[in-house]
Each structure stands twice: as C-alpha cells, then as structure tokens.
Amino acid sequence: MTVHHADFAVAVTQRIEVTTSSGLSGRVIALGWWVDAEAPGDPEHDPTGTLYLVVDSTQPRPVWLAQGELISTRIID
C-alpha cells in the first residue's frame, strides 16, 4: 500500500463511507490534497491530487487514500 500525505486538509461533516480494491473501507473524516512541486513548470501536469482520510477498524490509525484507489463511495443520510 502506498503511503500518502496531505499538504492541506478539511474535515468532512457529511457521513461518507468508501471502499478500496485492496479491501480497506470505512468512514471518511477529512478530505486532503497535495501539491506537486514540479507541476508549475509543466502546463500538462495536474498539480494536485485528492486524498480521503479514512478510519478503517483493521488499521491502527486513519489512513490517507488516493481518489484513484476507491471503488465505491456512499453518502449516508
């Protein structure tokens, strides 16, 4: 599993649950993004990535997951 980090983050107040192809799943407690330092020099390069901070009961702490790792997302009312 790739270890991600967020340069910036905001708390999520809506209950959102996600699942990944690797089997991690749980509630999203924050959305984060990172800034690629090399992006300003390359106009074709996407400078940011979206991350989800997820609480999975099988993990010792919340885990940052990249948006591309998600296979399902569910908003719970």
Protein Blocks (a to p, Z undefined) as FASTA:
>chain_A
ZZdddfbdcddfbdcddddfkopacddfbdcddddfklmmmmkbcfbdcddddddfkbcb
dcdddfklpcbdcddZZ
